[in-house]
Amino acid sequence: MPPAPPIPPPGGSAAEAVRPYTYKKRPYAQACLACKARKIRCVEADNPPCKACRTARITCEFPERSVRRRRSTAAPTAPSASDVESAASAIERRLERRLQRIEEALRLSPPRRGQRESSMKSDGDSSSEEELDPPRFTLGGAEMPVYHGETSMHEDAVALDPSPKTSSSAPTNKPSVDASQWTQEDIRALTRLRHKYATADEGEALMDAYFTWASPSTAVVNRRLFLRDMAVNGPYFSDLLLLVMYRSGLRFSPNLSEQERTIRSERYMNLIMQMIAEELSKPSTIVTTQALLSLAGTQSARGEHTQAWMFTGMAIRMIQDLGIHLAIDEPSLDANMDQETRDVRVRLYWSAYCWDKSISLAMGREPALTMRSYTSPPAVLLNESDDDWEWRPFFPGGGNLDLVLRYPRTTSMTNYVLRYYVVLNQILEEILVNMYSPHRPQARSVTFIRHADEKLKKWWDELPPALKLDKARLPEFCPPTNITLMNLLYHCARILLYRPLLTVRAQPAGVTTSLEICRGEANDIHTILSLWGRTYGNINMVYLIMYTTFVAAGVDVILLRIADERTREEALERVHLSLSILEQVSGQGPGIRRGISIIASQLQAAMQRHYAPSNGAGFAESAMRNSAPDKGNATPVAQPPPLDALTGAGFNDPLAPITFQSPALFDDPQALADLLGESNVCTDDPFAFLTADGWDEMRLAT
């Protein structure tokens, strides 16, 4: 039946009533617009109009049907060259836009097109694979420099916001007062007002002792920035760092008795531990990282090796939390920070890197902060002119005034020395990982020893004369701690490199006699120690200087067992002097007492083997007695010895060729094991690098 015409609305004209309306067939299961608007059921809609629209006398309309295209059954046509080019250009534009967004978020300078294309085509098959975006991360800004990688669920808003913040809760990188025009006298006058846990005189003295002896060796704290911010309460000063300096300065105060140093040190340590607990509940900061690294050095010298290891690990984690390690290889990542902040971050990283090698060396463990992740070691970018201040030996209590007056004008050259010191530690890292790692037992090889020795010699040849202590041209006065330590570590590194070869039954062809090299380097170490003793006395040594003395004494004890009579006499004199030096500094650095016991016990075995039993027992008993000084009767050492002290054939003897007394010793693995120890992975014991089976030439494969 044909559809009924629509009923005109009331009041409508006759023309409107007779106007035709053609209805379309309702789509399946679909209501008209009027029923959908009124939310009622659309009844009798199969033949429009529906019942509701007829009753209301309105037009019954249905929504337009969406046209669904059927898939063509025709065969696909190959795209033209123009289509391919347009698609490729569209993809490239999308990639460019995505890369620009990432660069804007990270504040990076865009790489050149040629560099990007070459990196994309580094693989032979990479052209056929889909190009992926590089891993993303956020580093933050100067106010909140926190590192988050792409898998993190944390994303700090400040990290992606380049606009500066004005909130008072966020720390600023600049002090609130401009101190650029202040003199050193003005700054030191204000720093005297900041000492809360000591009198002004005591606090200034302990702080100066820290900057004179400990700070140059690690270069953790920038002296200029610390004093400036201490005066104006800037971001590079904190009470925690100041207390750590107090505790370190107590070690370098020979005018104090050991009992007084212990009491005051424990009081400061209790305060330090409370402050560390508070700092760990806050975001990581540079000044807290500096405090942890400095405290680790003090604890290692005091014999608290576990604490020193843990504090070092915490500091390294904070460095990674701040993202400092990312900018070492890519300096542009710190582009949103001011130059002062970038310099502090870079120096802090390299200081931590060097200290990590020192504590790993002393404890016989693998380093935690390594260069393995870099294809080539990154350049050491340091502002060499920064933190270069006049260095003079300082002794709290006003001692050694004659030395202070006679000492020539010298600058600390902190960053200048650190640049060469870092390269030396990079070579030392390779030696530790390849020669003393329990996880790489097959890494020891004559080839590696040759290559590492070439690197060490090249480093020594390129070292500026102002930083080199050559025994043929020694200065009258010993240089600052950092220069002395760097020279000692070079000689110690060569000993550690060649020491495993002492157990080889037959020296490989083309390799210089390892015992000759170790003997020469040990002699050079004693020469530098003699210069230190003549200048300052056997006091105020940082832990690594004591460790190098310990390593040199270990070589001399080995000479007592296998060398000829003349060489044994010279080695015996050097061992006796080494024990004397270590015994004197053990009051300030109790951590070396274990080393004294090791040397004394090995000396006893050597004396019983080659000397009369009565004389050997008496000498060994004296050495063992001296290796454990009486704490109650410790006397302070305030004056250096005369200039002719600590000299003799043991320090300056010519290196004559060594004639082995008992070559059969090298053919007896058990005898070598008795002499050199039972472990092959440690560096904290100069006799601990051989098992009962020995390291023979079969395992030292080229």
C-alpha positions as CSV (number, residue, x, y, z in Angstrom):
1,M,0.0,0.0,0.0
2,P,1.4,3.4,-0.9
3,P,2.6,5.6,1.9
4,A,0.0,8.0,3.2
5,P,0.7,11.7,2.6
6,P,1.8,13.6,5.7
7,I,-0.9,15.3,7.7
8,P,-0.4,19.0,7.7
9,P,0.1,20.6,11.0
10,P,-2.7,22.6,12.5
11,G,-3.0,26.1,11.1
12,G,-1.0,25.2,8.0
13,S,-2.0,26.4,4.6
14,A,-3.6,24.3,2.0
15,A,-0.6,24.5,-0.3
16,E,1.6,23.1,2.5
17,A,-1.0,20.3,3.1
18,V,-0.9,19.0,-0.5
19,R,2.8,19.3,-1.0
20,P,4.2,15.8,-1.6
21,Y,6.9,14.2,0.5
22,T,8.8,11.2,-0.7
23,Y,9.8,8.9,2.1
24,K,12.8,6.6,1.9
25,K,12.9,3.2,3.2
26,R,14.0,3.1,6.8
27,P,17.4,1.6,7.4
28,Y,17.3,-1.7,9.4
29,A,16.9,-1.3,13.2
30,Q,17.1,2.4,13.1
31,A,14.8,5.0,14.6
32,C,13.7,8.3,13.1
33,L,15.2,11.5,14.3
34,A,12.1,12.6,16.2
35,C,11.8,9.4,18.1
36,K,15.5,9.4,19.0
37,A,15.2,13.0,20.2
38,R,12.1,12.1,22.4
39,K,13.8,8.8,23.4
40,I,10.7,6.7,22.5
41,R,10.3,3.6,20.5
42,C,9.9,4.1,16.8
43,V,6.7,2.0,16.0
44,E,5.6,1.1,12.5
45,A,8.6,2.6,11.0
46,D,9.0,0.0,8.3
47,N,6.8,2.1,6.1
48,P,7.4,5.8,7.1
49,P,6.0,7.9,8.6
50,C,6.1,6.1,11.9
51,K,3.1,6.1,14.3
52,A,4.5,8.8,16.5
53,C,5.2,11.2,13.6
54,R,1.7,10.6,12.2
55,T,0.2,11.4,15.5
56,A,2.3,14.5,15.9
57,R,1.8,15.4,12.3
58,I,5.5,16.0,11.7
59,T,7.9,14.9,9.1
60,C,9.4,11.5,9.8
61,E,13.1,11.7,8.9
62,F,15.9,9.2,9.4
63,P,19.6,9.8,9.7
64,E,21.7,9.5,6.6
65,R,23.3,6.2,6.1
66,S,27.1,6.1,6.2
67,V,28.4,4.7,2.9
68,R,30.8,1.9,3.5
69,R,33.1,1.4,0.6
70,R,33.6,-2.1,-0.6
71,R,37.1,-3.4,-1.0
72,S,38.1,-3.3,-4.5
73,T,38.7,-6.7,-6.0
74,A,41.0,-5.3,-8.7
75,A,44.7,-6.1,-8.5
76,P,46.8,-3.4,-6.8
77,T,48.8,-1.2,-9.0
78,A,52.4,-0.4,-8.4
79,P,53.1,3.1,-7.0
80,S,54.7,5.5,-9.2
81,A,58.1,7.1,-8.6
82,S,56.5,10.4,-7.7
83,D,54.3,8.6,-5.1
84,V,57.3,7.0,-3.5
85,E,59.2,10.3,-3.3
86,S,56.2,12.1,-1.8
87,A,55.7,9.4,0.8
88,A,59.4,9.4,1.7
89,S,59.5,13.1,2.0
90,A,56.3,13.0,4.2
91,I,57.9,10.4,6.5
92,E,61.1,12.4,6.7
93,R,59.2,15.6,7.6
94,R,57.4,13.7,10.3
95,L,60.7,12.4,11.7
96,E,62.2,15.9,11.6
97,R,59.3,17.3,13.5
98,R,59.5,14.5,16.1
99,L,63.3,15.0,16.5
100,Q,62.8,18.8,16.8
101,R,60.3,18.2,19.6
102,I,62.8,15.9,21.4
103,E,65.6,18.4,21.0
104,E,63.5,21.3,22.3
105,A,62.6,19.2,25.3
106,L,66.3,18.4,26.0
107,R,67.6,21.8,25.0
108,L,70.0,20.2,22.5
109,S,71.6,21.7,19.4
110,P,70.3,19.8,16.3
111,P,73.0,17.7,14.6
112,R,73.9,18.3,11.0
113,R,72.0,16.4,8.4
114,G,75.1,14.5,7.2
115,Q,75.9,13.3,10.7
116,R,72.3,12.1,11.2
117,E,72.3,10.2,7.9
118,S,75.7,8.6,8.5
119,S,74.6,7.4,11.9
120,M,71.4,6.0,10.4
121,K,73.3,4.1,7.7
122,S,76.0,2.7,10.0
123,D,74.7,-0.9,9.5
124,G,74.6,-2.6,6.1
125,D,71.0,-3.7,6.5
126,S,69.7,-0.6,8.3
127,S,68.3,0.8,5.1
128,S,65.6,-1.9,5.0
129,E,64.7,-1.6,8.7
130,E,62.3,0.9,10.2
131,E,64.2,3.9,11.7
132,L,63.6,4.3,15.4
133,D,63.9,7.3,17.7
134,P,66.9,7.4,20.1
135,P,66.2,6.7,23.8
136,R,64.7,9.7,25.5
137,F,65.5,11.0,29.0
138,T,65.0,14.1,31.0
139,L,67.9,15.8,32.8
140,G,66.2,18.8,34.4
141,G,67.6,22.2,34.8
142,A,69.8,24.1,37.2
143,E,67.1,24.2,39.8
144,M,66.2,20.5,39.7
145,P,68.8,18.5,37.8
146,V,67.4,15.0,38.2
147,Y,68.0,12.2,35.7
148,H,65.1,10.1,34.5
149,G,65.3,7.6,31.6
150,E,62.6,6.5,29.2
151,T,61.4,3.6,31.3
152,S,60.8,5.7,34.3
153,M,57.4,6.6,35.6
154,H,58.7,9.8,37.0
155,E,58.8,12.9,34.9
156,D,59.5,16.2,36.7
157,A,57.7,19.1,35.1
158,V,60.7,21.3,35.7
159,A,62.8,19.0,33.5
160,L,60.8,19.9,30.4
161,D,60.1,23.6,31.2
162,P,62.9,25.9,30.0
163,S,61.4,28.9,31.7
164,P,63.1,29.9,35.0
165,K,61.3,29.3,38.2
166,T,60.8,32.0,40.8
167,S,59.6,29.8,43.7
168,S,61.5,30.4,46.9
169,S,61.4,26.7,47.7
170,A,63.8,25.8,44.9
171,P,67.5,26.2,45.5
172,T,69.3,28.7,43.3
173,N,72.7,28.3,41.7
174,K,73.7,31.8,42.6
175,P,74.2,33.3,46.0
176,S,71.7,36.0,46.9
177,V,74.5,38.5,47.4
178,D,77.0,39.5,44.7
179,A,80.4,38.7,46.2
180,S,82.4,39.1,43.0
181,Q,83.9,42.4,44.2
182,W,84.9,41.1,47.6
183,T,88.5,40.5,48.6
184,Q,89.7,37.3,50.2
185,E,90.0,39.2,53.5
186,D,86.3,40.2,53.3
187,I,85.3,36.6,52.6
188,R,87.4,35.1,55.4
189,A,86.0,37.6,57.8
190,L,82.5,36.5,57.0
191,T,83.3,32.8,57.1
192,R,84.4,33.2,60.7
193,L,80.8,33.9,61.6
194,R,79.6,30.6,60.2
195,H,81.3,28.2,62.6
196,K,78.6,26.6,64.8
197,Y,80.4,23.5,66.1
198,A,83.8,25.0,66.8
199,T,85.3,28.3,67.8
200,A,86.1,30.6,64.9
201,D,89.9,30.1,65.3
202,E,89.6,26.3,65.6
203,G,87.2,26.1,62.7
204,E,89.3,28.2,60.4
205,A,92.4,26.1,61.3
206,L,90.7,22.8,60.6
207,M,89.3,24.1,57.4
208,D,92.7,25.3,56.2
209,A,94.3,22.0,57.1
210,Y,91.7,20.2,55.0
211,F,92.3,22.4,52.0
212,T,96.1,22.2,52.4
213,W,96.5,18.4,52.6
214,A,93.3,16.5,51.8
215,S,91.5,18.6,49.2
216,P,94.2,18.9,46.5
217,S,94.6,15.1,46.4
218,T,90.9,14.5,45.5
219,A,89.9,17.9,44.2
220,V,86.3,17.3,45.3
221,V,85.6,20.7,46.7
222,N,86.2,24.0,44.9
223,R,87.9,26.1,47.5
224,R,86.9,29.4,46.0
225,L,83.3,28.6,45.6
226,F,83.0,27.0,49.0
227,L,84.5,30.0,50.8
228,R,82.3,32.4,48.8
229,D,79.1,30.5,49.5
230,M,80.1,30.0,53.1
231,A,80.2,33.7,53.5
232,V,76.9,34.4,51.8
233,N,75.1,31.0,52.5
234,G,75.2,29.9,48.9
235,P,74.4,26.5,47.4
236,Y,77.9,25.1,47.5
237,F,78.1,25.3,51.3
238,S,76.4,23.2,54.0
239,D,77.0,22.4,57.6
240,L,77.4,18.7,56.7
241,L,80.4,19.5,54.4
242,L,81.9,21.8,57.0
243,L,81.8,19.1,59.7
244,V,83.4,16.7,57.3
245,M,86.2,19.2,56.8
246,Y,86.6,19.5,60.5
247,R,86.9,15.8,60.9
248,S,89.4,15.6,58.1
249,G,91.4,18.5,59.4
250,L,91.8,16.8,62.8
251,R,93.9,14.1,61.0
252,F,96.3,16.7,59.8
253,S,96.8,18.4,63.2
254,P,100.0,16.8,64.6
255,N,99.9,19.3,67.5
256,L,97.0,17.3,69.0
257,S,97.4,14.1,70.9
258,E,95.8,11.0,69.5
259,Q,93.3,10.8,72.4
260,E,92.2,14.4,71.8
261,R,91.8,13.7,68.0
262,T,89.8,10.6,68.7
263,I,87.4,12.3,71.2
264,R,86.7,15.3,68.9
265,S,86.5,13.1,65.8
266,E,83.8,10.9,67.4
267,R,81.8,13.9,68.4
268,Y,81.9,15.3,64.9
269,M,81.1,11.9,63.4
270,N,77.9,11.6,65.4
271,L,76.7,14.9,64.1
272,I,77.7,13.9,60.5
273,M,75.7,10.7,60.6
274,Q,72.6,12.6,61.8
275,M,73.0,15.1,59.0
276,I,73.5,12.4,56.4
277,A,70.3,10.7,57.5
278,E,68.5,14.0,57.0
279,E,70.1,14.6,53.6
280,L,69.1,11.2,52.3
281,S,65.4,12.1,52.8
282,K,65.9,15.0,50.4
283,P,66.7,15.3,46.7
284,S,70.4,14.7,45.8
285,T,72.6,17.8,45.8
286,I,76.2,18.5,44.7
287,V,77.3,19.6,48.2
288,T,76.0,16.4,49.8
289,T,77.9,14.3,47.2
290,Q,81.1,16.3,48.0
291,A,80.6,15.6,51.7
292,L,80.2,11.9,51.1
293,L,83.3,11.6,49.0
294,S,85.4,13.6,51.4
295,L,84.1,11.6,54.3
296,A,85.0,8.4,52.5
297,G,88.6,9.5,52.2
298,T,88.8,10.3,55.9
299,Q,87.2,7.0,56.9
300,S,89.6,4.9,54.8
301,A,92.6,6.6,56.4
302,R,91.1,5.8,59.8
303,G,90.6,2.1,59.0
304,E,86.8,2.2,58.6
305,H,87.0,0.7,55.2
306,T,83.4,-0.6,55.0
307,Q,82.0,2.8,55.8
308,A,84.4,4.4,53.2
309,W,83.2,1.9,50.6
310,M,79.5,2.6,51.3
311,F,79.9,6.4,51.4
312,T,81.7,6.2,48.0
313,G,78.9,4.1,46.6
314,M,76.3,6.6,47.9
315,A,78.1,9.5,46.3
316,I,78.3,7.7,42.9
317,R,74.6,7.0,43.0
318,M,73.9,10.7,43.7
319,I,76.1,11.6,40.8
320,Q,74.0,9.4,38.6
321,D,70.8,10.7,40.1
322,L,71.9,14.2,39.2
323,G,72.7,13.1,35.6
324,I,76.2,14.3,35.8
325,H,77.6,11.2,34.1
326,L,75.5,11.9,31.0
327,A,77.2,15.3,30.3
328,I,80.7,13.9,30.5
329,D,80.6,12.5,26.9
330,E,78.0,15.1,25.7
331,P,78.7,18.5,27.2
332,S,75.8,20.0,25.3
333,L,73.4,18.2,27.7
334,D,74.3,20.8,30.3
335,A,73.6,23.7,28.0
336,N,70.7,25.0,30.0
337,M,73.0,25.5,33.0
338,D,75.4,28.3,33.7
339,Q,79.1,27.9,33.2
340,E,79.9,27.8,36.9
341,T,77.4,24.9,37.5
342,R,78.8,23.0,34.5
343,D,82.3,23.3,35.7
344,V,81.4,22.1,39.2
345,R,79.5,19.1,37.9
346,V,82.3,18.0,35.5
347,R,85.0,18.4,38.2
348,L,82.9,16.5,40.7
349,Y,82.5,13.6,38.3
350,W,86.2,13.2,37.6
351,S,87.1,13.6,41.3
352,A,84.7,10.8,42.1
353,Y,86.2,8.7,39.3
354,C,89.7,9.1,40.6
355,W,88.7,8.4,44.2
356,D,86.8,5.3,43.1
357,K,90.1,3.9,41.7
358,S,91.9,4.8,44.9
359,I,89.6,3.0,47.3
360,S,89.2,0.1,44.9
361,L,93.0,-0.2,44.8
362,A,93.4,-0.1,48.5
363,M,90.6,-2.6,49.1
364,G,91.4,-5.0,46.3
365,R,88.1,-4.6,44.6
366,E,86.8,-3.7,41.1
367,P,86.0,-0.1,40.4
368,A,82.4,1.0,40.4
369,L,82.7,4.1,38.2
370,T,84.3,2.9,34.9
371,M,84.9,3.9,31.3
372,R,83.6,0.6,29.9
373,S,80.4,2.2,28.6
374,Y,82.3,4.7,26.4
375,T,83.8,3.6,23.1
376,S,86.7,5.9,23.8
377,P,87.5,7.7,27.0
378,P,85.9,11.1,27.0
379,A,88.0,14.2,27.0
380,V,88.7,15.8,30.4
381,L,87.2,19.3,30.0
382,L,88.3,21.3,33.0
383,N,88.8,25.0,33.5
384,E,92.5,24.9,34.4
385,S,92.7,28.4,35.7
386,D,89.8,27.9,38.2
387,D,90.5,27.2,41.8
388,D,94.2,28.0,41.4
389,W,95.3,29.5,44.8
390,E,98.5,30.0,46.6
391,W,99.5,26.8,48.4
392,R,101.6,26.8,51.5
393,P,102.1,24.0,54.1
394,F,99.8,24.7,57.0
395,F,100.0,23.1,60.4
396,P,97.2,23.9,63.0
397,G,98.6,25.3,66.1
398,G,101.1,27.5,64.4
399,G,103.9,24.9,64.1
400,N,106.7,24.8,61.6
401,L,106.8,28.5,61.0
402,D,110.3,28.3,59.7
403,L,109.2,25.9,56.9
404,V,106.2,28.1,56.1
405,L,108.5,31.2,55.7
406,R,111.1,29.4,53.6
407,Y,108.6,27.5,51.4
408,P,108.7,29.0,47.8
409,R,105.6,30.6,46.3
410,T,103.5,27.8,44.8
411,T,100.0,27.6,43.4
412,S,97.7,24.6,44.0
413,M,97.1,24.0,40.2
414,T,94.1,21.9,41.3
415,N,92.3,21.5,37.9
416,Y,95.5,21.5,35.9
417,V,96.9,18.5,37.9
418,L,93.5,16.8,37.9
419,R,93.4,16.7,34.1
420,Y,96.6,14.6,34.0
421,Y,95.6,12.6,37.1
422,V,92.3,11.5,35.5
423,V,94.2,10.1,32.5
424,L,96.5,8.2,34.8
425,N,93.5,6.7,36.6
426,Q,92.0,5.6,33.3
427,I,95.1,3.5,32.7
428,L,95.0,2.3,36.3
429,E,91.4,1.2,35.7
430,E,92.5,-1.0,32.8
431,I,95.2,-2.5,35.0
432,L,92.8,-3.3,37.8
433,V,90.2,-4.8,35.5
434,N,92.5,-6.9,33.3
435,M,95.2,-7.9,35.9
436,Y,93.3,-8.2,39.2
437,S,89.6,-8.9,38.4
438,P,88.2,-12.2,39.6
439,H,85.6,-12.0,36.8
440,R,88.2,-11.9,34.0
441,P,90.8,-14.5,35.0
442,Q,92.0,-14.9,31.4
443,A,92.6,-11.2,30.8
444,R,96.2,-11.3,32.1
445,S,98.5,-11.4,29.1
446,V,101.9,-10.3,28.1
447,T,100.3,-8.4,25.3
448,F,98.2,-6.3,27.6
449,I,101.2,-5.7,29.9
450,R,103.2,-4.3,26.9
451,H,100.3,-2.1,25.8
452,A,99.6,-0.8,29.3
453,D,103.2,0.0,29.9
454,E,103.4,1.9,26.6
455,K,100.5,4.0,27.8
456,L,102.1,4.7,31.1
457,K,105.4,5.7,29.5
458,K,103.6,8.0,27.0
459,W,101.7,9.6,29.9
460,W,105.0,10.1,31.8
461,D,106.7,11.6,28.7
462,E,103.8,14.0,28.1
463,L,103.6,15.1,31.8
464,P,104.8,18.7,32.1
465,P,108.1,19.2,33.8
466,A,106.4,21.3,36.5
467,L,104.4,18.3,37.6
468,K,107.1,15.7,37.3
469,L,109.3,14.5,40.2
470,D,112.3,13.0,38.5
471,K,114.9,11.8,41.0
472,A,117.7,13.2,38.8
473,R,116.2,16.7,39.2
474,L,114.3,16.8,42.5
475,P,113.3,20.2,43.8
476,E,114.5,21.4,47.2
477,F,111.0,21.4,48.7
478,C,108.3,18.8,48.1
479,P,105.4,20.1,46.0
480,P,101.8,20.1,47.1
481,T,99.9,16.9,47.9
482,N,98.3,16.5,44.5
483,I,101.5,16.6,42.6
484,T,103.3,14.3,45.0
485,L,100.5,11.8,45.0
486,M,100.2,11.7,41.2
487,N,103.9,10.8,40.8
488,L,103.7,8.1,43.5
489,L,100.7,6.6,41.8
490,Y,102.5,6.4,38.5
491,H,105.3,4.3,40.0
492,C,102.8,2.2,41.9
493,A,100.8,1.5,38.8
494,R,103.9,0.1,37.0
495,I,104.6,-2.1,40.0
496,L,101.0,-3.4,39.9
497,L,101.3,-4.0,36.2
498,Y,104.5,-6.1,36.4
499,R,104.0,-7.7,39.8
500,P,102.2,-10.8,38.5
501,L,105.1,-11.6,36.3
502,L,107.3,-12.2,39.3
503,T,105.7,-15.7,39.5
504,V,106.5,-16.7,35.9
505,R,109.1,-19.5,35.8
506,A,110.7,-18.1,32.6
507,Q,110.3,-14.5,31.6
508,P,108.6,-14.2,28.1
509,A,110.8,-13.0,25.3
510,G,110.7,-9.3,24.6
511,V,109.5,-8.4,28.2
512,T,111.9,-6.5,30.4
513,T,112.7,-8.3,33.6
514,S,109.7,-7.7,35.9
515,L,111.8,-7.7,39.0
516,E,114.1,-5.0,37.7
517,I,111.1,-2.8,36.8
518,C,109.4,-3.3,40.2
519,R,112.7,-2.7,42.0
520,G,113.3,0.6,40.1
521,E,109.8,1.9,40.7
522,A,110.0,1.0,44.4
523,N,113.2,2.9,44.6
524,D,111.6,5.9,42.9
525,I,108.8,5.8,45.5
526,H,111.3,5.9,48.3
527,T,113.0,8.8,46.7
528,I,109.8,10.8,46.7
529,L,109.0,9.8,50.2
530,S,112.4,11.0,51.2
531,L,111.7,14.4,49.7
532,W,108.4,14.5,51.6
533,G,110.1,13.6,54.9
534,R,112.8,16.2,54.4
535,T,110.2,18.9,53.8
536,Y,107.2,18.2,56.0
537,G,108.3,15.2,58.2
538,N,106.6,11.8,58.1
539,I,103.2,13.3,58.8
540,N,100.0,14.6,57.1
541,M,100.0,11.8,54.4
542,V,96.7,11.0,52.7
543,Y,95.7,7.4,52.5
544,L,96.9,6.7,49.0
545,I,100.4,8.0,49.8
546,M,100.6,5.5,52.7
547,Y,99.4,2.7,50.3
548,T,102.1,3.4,47.8
549,T,104.7,3.2,50.6
550,F,103.1,-0.2,51.5
551,V,103.4,-1.5,47.9
552,A,107.0,-0.4,47.6
553,A,107.9,-2.1,50.9
554,G,106.3,-5.3,49.5
555,V,108.7,-5.3,46.5
556,D,111.6,-4.8,48.9
557,V,110.6,-7.8,51.0
558,I,110.5,-9.9,47.8
559,L,114.0,-8.8,47.1
560,L,115.1,-10.0,50.5
561,R,114.0,-13.5,49.5
562,I,115.4,-13.9,46.0
563,A,118.1,-11.2,45.4
564,D,121.9,-11.3,46.0
565,E,123.5,-10.1,49.2
566,R,124.2,-6.5,48.1
567,T,120.7,-6.0,46.8
568,R,119.3,-7.6,50.0
569,E,121.1,-5.2,52.2
570,E,119.7,-2.2,50.2
571,A,116.2,-3.7,50.3
572,L,116.5,-4.3,54.0
573,E,117.4,-0.7,54.6
574,R,114.4,0.5,52.5
575,V,112.0,-1.9,54.3
576,H,113.2,-0.6,57.6
577,L,112.7,3.0,56.5
578,S,109.2,2.2,55.1
579,L,108.1,0.6,58.4
580,S,109.5,3.7,60.2
581,I,107.5,6.0,57.9
582,L,104.3,3.9,58.2
583,E,104.6,3.7,62.0
584,Q,104.9,7.4,62.3
585,V,101.9,8.2,60.1
586,S,99.8,5.4,61.7
587,G,98.9,7.8,64.5
588,Q,97.1,10.0,62.0
589,G,96.0,7.1,59.7
590,P,95.3,4.0,61.7
591,G,94.0,2.3,58.5
592,I,97.6,1.5,57.5
593,R,98.3,-0.6,60.6
594,R,97.1,-3.8,58.9
595,G,99.6,-3.1,56.2
596,I,102.4,-2.7,58.7
597,S,101.5,-6.1,60.2
598,I,101.6,-7.7,56.7
599,I,105.0,-6.2,55.9
600,A,106.4,-7.2,59.4
601,S,105.3,-10.8,59.1
602,Q,106.7,-11.2,55.6
603,L,109.9,-9.5,56.8
604,Q,110.2,-12.0,59.6
605,A,109.9,-14.9,57.2
606,A,112.6,-13.4,54.9
607,M,114.9,-12.8,57.8
608,Q,114.6,-16.3,59.2
609,R,115.4,-17.7,55.7
610,H,118.6,-15.7,54.9
611,Y,120.0,-14.5,58.2
612,A,121.1,-16.1,61.4
613,P,118.1,-17.3,63.4
614,S,119.0,-15.1,66.4
615,N,119.5,-11.9,64.4
616,G,116.5,-12.5,62.3
617,A,114.2,-13.3,65.2
618,G,115.4,-10.2,67.0
619,F,114.9,-7.9,64.1
620,A,111.5,-9.3,63.3
621,E,110.4,-9.1,66.9
622,S,111.4,-5.4,66.9
623,A,109.6,-4.8,63.6
624,M,106.4,-6.5,64.9
625,R,106.6,-4.5,68.2
626,N,107.0,-1.2,66.3
627,S,104.1,-2.1,63.9
628,A,101.6,-1.8,66.8
629,P,102.3,1.6,68.4
630,D,101.0,2.3,71.9
631,K,98.0,4.5,71.6
632,G,98.4,5.8,75.1
633,N,102.0,6.9,74.7
634,A,101.6,8.4,71.2
635,T,103.5,11.7,71.0
636,P,102.6,14.4,68.5
637,V,105.0,15.1,65.7
638,A,105.0,18.8,65.1
639,Q,108.5,19.5,63.6
640,P,109.9,18.0,60.4
641,P,113.3,16.3,60.7
642,P,116.6,17.9,59.6
643,L,117.1,18.2,55.8
644,D,119.7,15.4,55.9
645,A,117.4,12.9,57.5
646,L,115.8,10.0,55.7
647,T,118.6,9.8,53.1
648,G,121.1,7.1,52.4
649,A,121.9,4.3,50.0
650,G,118.4,2.9,50.5
651,F,116.9,5.9,48.7
652,N,119.5,7.0,46.2
653,D,121.4,4.0,45.3
654,P,122.1,3.3,41.6
655,L,120.1,0.5,40.1
656,A,122.6,-2.2,39.7
657,P,121.5,-5.4,37.9
658,I,120.1,-8.0,40.3
659,T,121.6,-11.4,40.7
660,F,119.2,-14.0,41.9
661,Q,120.4,-15.9,45.0
662,S,117.9,-18.8,44.7
663,P,116.6,-19.2,41.1
664,A,115.1,-22.5,42.1
665,L,112.5,-20.6,44.0
666,F,110.7,-19.9,40.8
667,D,110.5,-23.6,40.0
668,D,108.6,-24.4,43.3
669,P,105.0,-23.2,43.1
670,Q,104.4,-24.0,46.8
671,A,107.4,-22.0,47.9
672,L,106.1,-19.1,45.8
673,A,102.7,-19.5,47.4
674,D,104.2,-19.4,50.9
675,L,106.1,-16.3,49.9
676,L,103.4,-14.4,48.0
677,G,100.1,-15.5,49.5
678,E,97.0,-17.4,48.5
679,S,94.9,-14.9,46.5
680,N,95.3,-13.8,42.9
681,V,92.7,-11.0,42.7
682,C,93.7,-8.5,45.4
683,T,95.7,-5.3,45.4
684,D,95.4,-4.5,49.1
685,D,98.1,-7.0,49.9
686,P,101.4,-6.9,47.9
687,F,101.9,-10.6,48.4
688,A,98.3,-11.6,47.4
689,F,98.4,-12.4,43.7
690,L,99.4,-16.1,43.4
691,T,97.6,-19.4,44.0
692,A,99.4,-22.6,44.9
693,D,99.4,-23.5,41.2
694,G,101.1,-20.3,40.2
695,W,100.7,-18.0,37.2
696,D,103.0,-19.6,34.7
697,E,103.9,-18.7,31.2
698,M,101.2,-21.0,29.8
699,R,98.4,-18.8,31.3
700,L,100.1,-15.6,30.3
701,A,99.2,-16.1,26.6
702,T,100.0,-13.4,24.2
